[in-house]
Amino acid sequence: MASSSEKEQPERKRKIKFSTMELQVLVEEVVKEHQKLFGKLSLTVAESAKRKIWLDIQAKVNAVGVTPRDIDDLKKRWYDLRSLTKKQIAEQHKQANKTGGGKNRAPPLTDQEELVGSTIEPESVSGLGDADSSARAATKQGETSRRRTRETEGPAPERDDSQEPGPSAEIDTEDTDLERLG
């Protein structure tokens, strides 16, 4: 017998996995509209226009699928595909850049992954490389040129000790004498 503290949780129903056709339509349509949705043009496209694009994609995916998909499902699946593809591309770069040569052990990308990969900027996979180190070099060069400027300006002006010392230079002789005696 179940106690009153145990509540029956409604079983969470999972949606059916995306079919191959659904994924193919999703990838093709998002890649076609990528600049408007995510690229440099996306800053100039109104949110209502982006929503219309996603609604068009949703209609096309739902036309070939069995389970109706909402826009959030499509976006999540797109981001998941993109993330997985990015990891695979990174692994390929890692394998290709290993020393010692040999065969690249990373599995090749499928046609669908190639399409998704076309939306990923190479810098986001391989990093900035030389650009990063050149930025550090420019910073170091800036420090060096500032140091040279100080050196070429001539010697620092000499301090004039003939002036009377300020209050911070005064020494309390009573405290000093007590410390010596103590």
C-alpha positions as CSV (number, residue, x, y, z in Angstrom):
1,M,0.0,0.0,0.0
2,A,1.4,3.4,-1.0
3,S,1.8,6.0,1.7
4,S,0.1,9.4,1.5
5,S,3.6,11.0,1.2
6,E,4.2,9.2,-2.1
7,K,2.6,11.1,-4.9
8,E,2.1,9.5,-8.2
9,Q,4.0,11.4,-10.8
10,P,2.5,11.5,-14.2
11,E,4.8,9.6,-16.5
12,R,6.8,12.0,-18.7
13,K,6.1,11.2,-22.3
14,R,9.0,11.5,-24.7
15,K,8.7,12.5,-28.2
16,I,9.7,10.1,-31.0
17,K,13.3,10.7,-32.2
18,F,13.8,12.8,-35.3
19,S,13.6,10.7,-38.4
20,T,16.3,10.9,-41.0
21,M,14.0,12.8,-43.3
22,E,13.1,15.3,-40.5
23,L,16.8,15.9,-39.8
24,Q,17.6,16.3,-43.5
25,V,14.8,18.9,-44.0
26,L,15.8,20.7,-40.8
27,V,19.5,20.9,-41.7
28,E,18.8,22.0,-45.3
29,E,16.4,24.7,-44.4
30,V,18.4,26.1,-41.5
31,V,21.6,26.1,-43.6
32,K,19.6,27.9,-46.4
33,E,18.4,30.6,-43.9
34,H,21.5,30.6,-41.6
35,Q,22.6,34.1,-42.4
36,K,19.2,35.6,-41.5
37,L,18.8,33.5,-38.4
38,F,22.3,33.5,-37.0
39,G,24.8,35.3,-39.3
40,K,25.8,38.9,-39.6
41,L,22.5,39.6,-41.3
42,S,20.6,38.4,-38.2
43,L,21.2,41.7,-36.5
44,T,19.2,43.5,-39.2
45,V,16.4,40.9,-39.3
46,A,13.4,41.6,-37.1
47,E,12.4,38.9,-34.5
48,S,9.0,38.6,-36.3
49,A,10.8,37.8,-39.6
50,K,13.0,35.2,-37.8
51,R,9.9,33.6,-36.3
52,K,8.3,33.4,-39.7
53,I,11.4,31.6,-41.0
54,W,11.2,29.1,-38.1
55,L,7.5,28.6,-38.8
56,D,8.3,27.8,-42.4
57,I,10.9,25.3,-41.3
58,Q,8.5,23.8,-38.8
59,A,5.9,23.3,-41.5
60,K,8.4,21.6,-43.8
61,V,9.7,19.3,-41.1
62,N,6.2,18.4,-39.9
63,A,5.2,17.6,-43.5
64,V,7.7,14.8,-43.6
65,G,7.5,13.7,-40.0
66,V,5.2,11.6,-37.9
67,T,5.3,13.6,-34.7
68,P,4.4,17.3,-34.8
69,R,7.4,19.4,-33.8
70,D,7.3,22.8,-32.3
71,I,9.8,25.6,-32.9
72,D,11.6,25.0,-29.6
73,D,12.1,21.3,-30.6
74,L,13.6,22.3,-33.9
75,K,15.9,24.9,-32.3
76,K,17.1,22.5,-29.7
77,R,17.8,19.8,-32.2
78,W,19.7,22.3,-34.4
79,Y,21.9,23.4,-31.6
80,D,22.5,19.8,-30.6
81,L,23.5,18.9,-34.1
82,R,25.7,21.9,-34.4
83,S,27.4,21.1,-31.1
84,L,28.1,17.5,-32.0
85,T,29.4,18.5,-35.4
86,K,31.7,21.1,-33.9
87,K,33.1,18.4,-31.5
88,Q,33.7,16.1,-34.5
89,I,35.5,18.8,-36.5
90,A,37.6,19.7,-33.5
91,E,38.6,16.0,-33.1
92,Q,39.5,15.9,-36.8
93,H,41.7,19.0,-36.4
94,K,43.3,17.4,-33.3
95,Q,44.1,14.2,-35.1
96,A,45.4,16.0,-38.1
97,N,47.8,18.1,-36.1
98,K,49.3,15.3,-34.1
99,T,53.0,14.8,-34.6
100,G,54.2,11.6,-36.1
101,G,51.9,11.6,-39.1
102,G,49.8,8.5,-39.7
103,K,46.2,8.0,-40.4
104,N,43.6,10.4,-39.1
105,R,41.6,8.2,-36.7
106,A,38.7,10.7,-36.4
107,P,35.6,9.4,-38.3
108,P,34.8,11.4,-41.5
109,L,31.8,13.7,-41.5
110,T,28.6,12.6,-43.1
111,D,27.0,14.8,-45.8
112,Q,24.6,16.1,-43.2
113,E,27.4,16.9,-40.8
114,E,29.3,18.6,-43.7
115,L,26.2,20.9,-44.2
116,V,26.0,21.7,-40.5
117,G,29.8,22.2,-40.4
118,S,29.5,24.8,-43.2
119,T,27.7,27.1,-40.6
120,I,30.5,26.8,-38.1
121,E,33.3,29.4,-38.2
122,P,36.7,27.8,-38.3
123,E,38.0,30.0,-35.5
124,S,35.4,28.6,-33.2
125,V,36.9,25.1,-33.7
126,S,40.6,25.7,-34.0
127,G,40.9,28.9,-32.0
128,L,42.6,32.1,-33.1
129,G,46.0,30.5,-33.4
130,D,48.6,33.1,-34.5
131,A,46.2,36.0,-34.0
132,D,46.2,35.3,-30.2
133,S,49.9,35.2,-30.0
134,S,50.3,38.2,-32.2
135,A,48.0,40.1,-29.8
136,R,50.3,39.2,-26.9
137,A,53.3,40.2,-29.0
138,A,51.7,43.6,-29.8
139,T,51.1,44.2,-26.0
140,K,54.7,43.3,-25.2
141,Q,55.9,45.6,-28.0
142,G,53.8,48.4,-26.6
143,E,55.4,47.9,-23.2
144,T,58.9,47.9,-24.8
145,S,58.2,51.1,-26.8
146,R,56.9,52.9,-23.6
147,R,60.1,51.8,-21.8
148,R,62.2,53.1,-24.7
149,T,60.4,56.4,-24.7
150,R,61.2,56.9,-21.0
151,E,64.8,56.0,-21.6
152,T,65.2,58.5,-24.5
153,E,63.5,61.4,-22.7
154,G,66.7,61.8,-20.6
155,P,67.5,61.3,-17.0
156,A,64.9,61.8,-14.4
157,P,65.1,65.3,-12.8
158,E,67.3,65.2,-9.7
159,R,65.6,65.4,-6.3
160,D,66.1,68.6,-4.4
161,D,67.0,67.6,-0.9
162,S,67.5,71.2,0.3
163,Q,63.8,71.5,1.0
164,E,62.6,70.8,4.5
165,P,61.1,67.4,5.0
166,G,57.3,67.2,5.3
167,P,55.4,65.8,8.3
168,S,55.7,62.2,7.1
169,A,59.5,62.5,7.3
170,E,59.4,63.5,11.0
171,I,60.4,60.8,13.5
172,D,59.0,60.6,16.9
173,T,62.2,60.3,19.0
174,E,60.3,59.4,22.2
175,D,58.9,56.2,20.7
176,T,62.2,55.3,19.2
177,D,64.1,55.8,22.5
178,L,61.5,53.7,24.4
179,E,61.9,50.8,21.9
180,R,65.7,50.8,22.5
181,L,65.3,50.7,26.2
182,G,62.5,48.1,26.3
